[in-house]
Amino acid sequence: MTIPSAKNSDSTMSLAIDDKRLPVTIITGFLGSGKTTLLNHILETFEDFKVAVLVNEFGDINIDSQFIVQLDQDMIELTNGCICCSINDDLRDAVYRVLNRRDRIDYLVVETTGVADPLPITLTFLGTELRDMTRLDSILTLVDAESFAPDIFDSQAAYSQIAYGDIIVLNKTDLVTSDRLKSLEESIHSIKTGARIVRAVQGKVPLPLIIDVKVGEAGAYQEKAKEKIKETELAKAHGHHSDHDHSHEHTHNHDHSHDHSAHDHHPSHLENDGFVSFSFQCDRPFTLKQFQKFLDNHLPENVFRAKGILWFEESPARHFFQLTGKRFQLEDSEWTGPRGNQLVFIGRNLDQRAIQQMLEGCVAPVSLTV
């Protein structure tokens, strides 16, 4: 691991600190997998920030009338500042309606139809001018643990939903046996090697595991998306296709910043399925070699998420650290206060004492920090 800078970073550390684009999560999954249930969970528990949700039908979203501030044909505004927009026939138009409220919206969640291939949908964000205004955070795929069967992959869309998913939410796990869950996870891994699987009941997943995970722009579908973009540009160059010109006005005064500390998005609903949160703090620096060794060889498989502030004896910079599965990012900035290490780990049935000891082993000896 090398200490990256915002100007010189690899694919796992590609986001600049001052990235002001609107983050986007795409929720996909086959019919009946629980996408709308998950959306309702997000609307009910999304704290600290204002979220916009794009849906195909308002009727499926469970919104109590007392929370509705304004309702028109294409948009519902809620008392908590969140909004729901109808996609209708044009996803890009719906995204622009959200961008017109950019000063009041912090996050965008898009629900696809149950038979949609997520790849064309990602092209809306990666292959058009929207890539300059939005940041694809992740593709989240829901799988119905009760009804999932191998023959479902007779549908190319259903196959693609898993193949291109950054995170697989295995939903309705309370309806099946542990042996069934193990078999399902093996089937999913046979489709997508190394898939990050999160189990859920009624779509309830701690939001830090699925929101603002920053994996989308380096996802499995990225190369496919690039190929599609090249094909489209080539077709345009030969005059075979003329894309519709959207001349919308946008609001770009979303200038408030959030303090990215280890306590951001601290989970408040970690009881589900054995999830726990574990924090580590130290007022001495890590050695880069030992921390790299921890990530490569000793990070427990049941750690789904980690984030925080890192201080390395080899670097004068303040490093904002994010980890999802085995993929991590480091973004450097200047220290504005006392130096130290602050980390939060989220996972299932974590051996907190073991993690504590391993992290203490990453701390530089006192003689090297004087």
Stockholm file with secondary structure:
# STOCKHOLM 1.0

chainA/1-370         MTIPSAKNSDSTMSLAIDDKRLPVTIITGFLGSGKTTLLNHILETFEDFKVAVLVNEFGDINIDSQFIVQLDQDMIELTNGCICCSINDDLRDAVYRVLNRRDRIDYLVVETTGVADPLPITLTFLGTELRDMTRLDSILTLVDAESFAPDIFDSQAAYSQIAYGDIIVLNKTDLVTSDRLKSLEESIHSIKTGARIVRAVQGKVPLPLIIDVKVGEAGAYQEKAKEKIKETELAKAHGHHSDHDHSHEHTHNHDHSHDHSAHDHHPSHLENDGFVSFSFQCDRPFTLKQFQKFLDNHLPENVFRAKGILWFEESPARHFFQLTGKRFQLEDSEWTGPRGNQLVFIGRNLDQRAIQQMLEGCVAPVSLTV
#=GR chainA/1-370 SS CCCCBTTBCCTTSCCCTTCCSEEEEEEEESTTSSHHHHHHHHHHHCCSSCEEEEESCGGGSCCCGGGEEEECSSEEEETTSCEEEECTTCHHHHHHHHHTTGGGCCEEEEECCTTCCHHHHHHHHHSSGGGGTEEEEEEEEEEETTTCCGGGGGSHHHHHHHHTCSEEEEECGGGSCHHHHHHHHHHHHHHSTTCEEEECBTTBCCGGGTSSCCCGGGSTTHHHHHHHHHHHHHHHHTTSCCCCCCCCCCCCCCCCCCCCCTTTTCCSCCCGGGEEEEEEEESSCBCHHHHHHIIIIICCTTEEEEEEEECBTTCSSEEEEEEETTEEEEEEECCCSCCCEEEEEEEESCCHHHHHHHHHTTBCCHHHHC
#=GC SS_cons         CCCCBTTBCCTTSCCCTTCCSEEEEEEEESTTSSHHHHHHHHHHHCCSSCEEEEESCGGGSCCCGGGEEEECSSEEEETTSCEEEECTTCHHHHHHHHHTTGGGCCEEEEECCTTCCHHHHHHHHHSSGGGGTEEEEEEEEEEETTTCCGGGGGSHHHHHHHHTCSEEEEECGGGSCHHHHHHHHHHHHHHSTTCEEEECBTTBCCGGGTSSCCCGGGSTTHHHHHHHHHHHHHHHHTTSCCCCCCCCCCCCCCCCCCCCCTTTTCCSCCCGGGEEEEEEEESSCBCHHHHHHIIIIICCTTEEEEEEEECBTTCSSEEEEEEETTEEEEEEECCCSCCCEEEEEEEESCCHHHHHHHHHTTBCCHHHHC
//
